[in-house]
Amino acid sequence: MSAATTSGRATDQAIAKIKVLISSGEFTAGSRLPTERELTQRFGVPGDFARAYVIAHEYGHHIQNLLGVMDRGGGMGARGPERGADSESVRTELQADCYAGVWAFHANQQFSILQNGDVEGALRAATSVGDDTLQKESQGYIVPDSFTHGSSAQRVRWFQRGLDGGRVDGCDTFSARSL
């Protein structure tokens, strides 16, 4: 069996699992999500869709768990998350951002959920939680070698990639040469 056939079958299985999970309404968050107030006051990103982006990102981690990405460690080393601008940890987080974009694409196709300003709000949310933005705010300077979630630009790019294409197979951050 060729690698392309195996990859295609895995993608088909992932899409089938995602459709079942979305249609069932199941959601298991891996961590505490920001409240609406935190999104508005701390990150400056009000709106239901910005919150939906955050939830969809966490749901992306759930999908990664179902697909076995987390079994590889999900970017976790013996002493916590791997660090660095192109680490496994960053690739895991960016893939979850891409999956959030895929969700938004399909949710909009099925339910016409997007309104004017929604995508911009989600992109502001992605920007506000980039390692570079958070480091600049907290310590006044940026250290890419300590990144665990990706830069603001990377997070926006991978969310947008999922939103534009709506394809799970477009979210392979682990094979991407450039993040």
N, C-alpha and C positions, 0 to 999 in steps of 0.2 A: 504494500500500500504506500502511495507516495505521501510526502509531507503535506502537499497541497490538499489531497483527499482527506487526510487526518485533520488538518486545520479546518477544512470546510465542514466536516462532520462535527467538530467541536463547536464551531460557530453556530451551526444549525441547532445543536443541543442547547447552547447558551440562549439563543433566541427563543426557543421553545420554553425553556425554564423561565425566562424573563416574562414572556406572555402569560404564563400560568400565574406567576407571582403577582403581576400587575392586575390581572383579572380577578384574582382571589381577594385582593385588598390586603394581603399579608405585608407586614413591615416589621423588621427587627432592627432597631438602631443599635450600633455598637458603642455609642457614647452619648453623653448629654448634649442635646442640641441647643444652640443659642435661642433664647426667647425672642419674641417679636420686639420687645423693648431693647434688648442687646443689639439686635440687627439694626434697629433704627438709631439708637443713641451712640453705641460704640463704633459701629461699622458704617453708619450713614446709608444704610440700604433698606428703606422701608418697603413694604409690599408683600403680598401673598406669594408672588412668584419667586422673589428672592429667598423666602423661607422654603419654598418648594425645592429650589436648587440645593439648599443645604441638606434637606431631607433626602433628596434624590442622590446626592453625593454619598451620604451614609448608607443608603440603600445599595449604592454601587459597591460598597465594601461587602455587603451581604451577598451580592451576586458573585463577587470575587471569592468569597468563602465557599459558595456552592460550586464554583468552577475549579476550586483547588488552588487558586492563586495564593491564598493565605496559608495553605499547607506548605508552600515553599518558604514560608517565613513572612511573607508580605512586607519585606523590608525590615523585619525586626532582627537585630543581632543579639548576641548574648547580653549586651549591656543596654538594650533599648533600641530605638530606631537607628537604622544605618543613616549616615549623614553624607551630604554632598549633593551638588546640583544635578547629578545624573545617577544617584544611588537607587537601589531597589525600592527604598522607602518612597522617594520622590516619584518613581515610575508607578508605584502602587496608588499613590494619591492622585496622580494625573489621570490614571485609567478610571478611577472613581469619578473624577470630574467629567471625563468623556462619557461614561455611562449615564451621568446625570443629563448630559446633553441629548443622548439617545432617548432617554425617557421623555424629555421635553418635546423632542421631535414627534414621537409617537403619541404622546398625550395630546398634543396640539392637533395632529392629524385626526385623532379619534373624537376629541371633545372640543376642539377650537378654544383652547384655554388662554392663548396668548392675546394680550391686549397691548395697546401702545405703551411703550416704556418698560414692559416686562423683561424683555431680553436684556435691555440696558441695566435694569436693576440686578439681574442675575450676574451680569458681567462685573458690575460694581462689587457684588458680594464676593465673587471669585477673586477680584483684585484686592479686596480688603483683607483676605485671609492668605495672601501669598507670603511666603517666608520673608521676602525682601521688605514688604510693607510692614509686617509685624515687627521685624528687627529694627527697622528705621524708627518706628514709633517707640519701641521699648528701650533701645540702647543708643540710638542716634547714628548707627552705621550698619552696613550689611556685610555678612560673612557667608558667601555662597557655600563654602565647605561645610557649613553647619546646617544646611537646608535639609528638611525632612518631608516637606509638602510641595515644594516647587515655588518658583517665582510667580509673581502676579501675572506676568505675561504668559508664562507656561500654563497656568491654571485657566486663564481666559482662552488661550489657543485650544486646549484640549476640550474644554466645555463646548466651545464653538464648533470644533470638529465633529463632536457627537451630534450637536444640534443641526448642523448643516447637512450631514449625511444620514443620520438616523440609523447607522449600521454599527452593530457591536464589533464586527471585524475591523472597523476603522479605529478601534481603541487599543490596538496592540502597542502599548508604550514600551513593552519589554524588548521588542524587536526594532523599535525606532532608533535610527542613528542620531537624530536630533530631537530634543524634546522641546 
